[in-house]
């Protein structure tokens, strides 16, 4: 499979914010079926992170891989369930549900 451009967008309502990893770098981590982790640096623009040339590590039909970015709830975020939206090569998909809780 060719390398893809990937973006991750925050949900509306200023509930979450992206967190940098590896110092000041925003990154996408891809974990493939063989157990390899590959990190891609991203560019933050508004409420979206963009990553270029991502190898999704999908060698064939039925192969799976997992990807993630770091995000935290803002201090004023209400409790509830939200998700990020990933756009991979023009196809959008919601992330796993993120539960924001308050003490």
N, C-alpha and C positions, 0 to 999 in steps of 0.2 A: 504494500500500500504506500502511495506517495506521502511525503511529509505534508502536514496540514497547518494552516493558520488557525489558532484557537483563541477565543476570547471568553472572559468570564465577566458577567455583569451583576452588580448588586441589586437586590430587590428594591422596589420603590419604598419611600417612607423613611429613609435614613436610619434603618434598623441596624445594618451591619456596616463595617468598614474593612477594607483589605489591610492585612498586616504584612510587613516586610519580613523576609526570612534571610538568613545568611547576610547579616548586616543590614544594609539599606536596600537590598535587592528583593523585589517581588518575584516570586517564582511559581511555576507550575511543576508539580511532580507527577511523573507517569510511572506507575508500577505495573510491570507486565506479568504475563502468566508464568514466565521463567523466574520471577522473583527479583528482577533487576529494577532499580530505581534510577530514573534519569530526570535531571532538573533543567528547566528552561527559564531563562530570565525574561521578565515581562516589562511592559511599559504601561504605567498607570496614566489614564486620561479620564478625568471626571470620575464616573462610577463604574469604569470598565478597565480590565487588564487585558492586554493583547500579547500573544506569544506567536512567534513566527518559526516555521520549519520544525514543527513538532512531529516526532515519530511516535505514532500511537501504538507501536509494537503489536500489530495485528497481522500475524503471518498467514492466516487463512480463514476460511469460513468457520464461524463458531468460536473464534479466538476472542478472548476478553482481556481488557486491561483496565486499570483504575487510575483516575487522575484527581488531583486536588490542588487547591490554593488555600492560603491561610486567611481567615476572616474572623473578626470578633464582633460582639455586639457593642454598639455605642452605649455610653453611660446613661443616656436618656431613652434607650430603646424599650418599648413595651414588651411584656412577656408574650410569647406566641410562637408559632411555627412559620418559618420562612425558608426560601431556597435561593441559591444563585442560579443564573441561567448561563449555560455554556453554549457557545456557538462553535461548531467544528465543521470547517469546510462548507459553511452555508446552512447547516442543519442545527437547529436549536434544541437543547435538552435541559431540563431542570436538574439541579444537583439533588443529592439526598436531602431530606428534610433536616433543617437546623432548628433546634428548639432553644429559644431564648427564655431563660428563667430568671426570676428575681428572688433574692433572699427574703 
